[in-house]
Amino acid sequence: MSPTNAEICFKCGRVLLSSEQAYVVRGKIVCAECDKLLQSKQAPQPAPSPPNTYLASESSPGNAAPSKSESSAKTSKLAIWSFVLGILSLWCGVTAIPALVFGIVGLVNINQSKGQLKGAGFAIAGIIMSLFAMVFMVIVYEIYLWG
């Protein structure tokens, strides 16, 4: 507090001209006479620390730190199997039905896990590839029968 910045304590009526007539508590200036908080001024605050920075691979969108549930979430094994069998179904159509079933069950499990499981992309990709393989098999079968 400098002499040009005089404060008046409205409780005791004292004019506070120097720093000896006031003290700082939790960042607020307090009258040394009656311990009244002075609302008009605040003591200077220390500069805030810079926010934590993360690599793009470590952070979720918006440069926020990944939450505990995101970092500890496990990938659904059914979703991975759906993806693998979906790829195989493009060459060997027999795996299309298990890929579809695993994908649907895996997606349901992921949605019901409340963040404990991840891998919805694998499950969706497995479902799409298995459906594509099934449609392709039906077309080839029809061409073979009628062609």
WONORUR-V373323 format. One record per backbone hydrogen bond with DSSP energy under -1.0 kcal/mol. CO is the residue of the C=O (numbers start at 1). NH is the residue of the N-H. If there is no record, write none. Layout:
# WONORUR-V373323
CO | NH
CO | NH
This chain:
# WONORUR-V373323
2 | 5
7 | 16
9 | 13
14 | 9
16 | 7
18 | 21
21 | 32
23 | 30
25 | 28
27 | 43
28 | 25
29 | 38
30 | 23
31 | 35
36 | 31
55 | 58
55 | 59
64 | 60
67 | 71
68 | 72
74 | 118
76 | 80
77 | 81
78 | 82
79 | 83
80 | 84
81 | 85
82 | 86
83 | 87
84 | 88
85 | 89
87 | 90
88 | 91
88 | 92
92 | 95
93 | 96
95 | 99
96 | 100
97 | 101
98 | 102
99 | 103
100 | 104
101 | 105
102 | 106
103 | 107
104 | 108
105 | 109
106 | 110
107 | 111
108 | 112
113 | 116
116 | 74
118 | 76
119 | 123
120 | 124
121 | 125
122 | 126
123 | 127
124 | 128
125 | 129
126 | 130
127 | 131
128 | 132
129 | 133
130 | 134
131 | 135
132 | 136
133 | 137
134 | 138
135 | 139
136 | 140
137 | 141
138 | 142
139 | 143
140 | 144
141 | 145
142 | 146
143 | 147
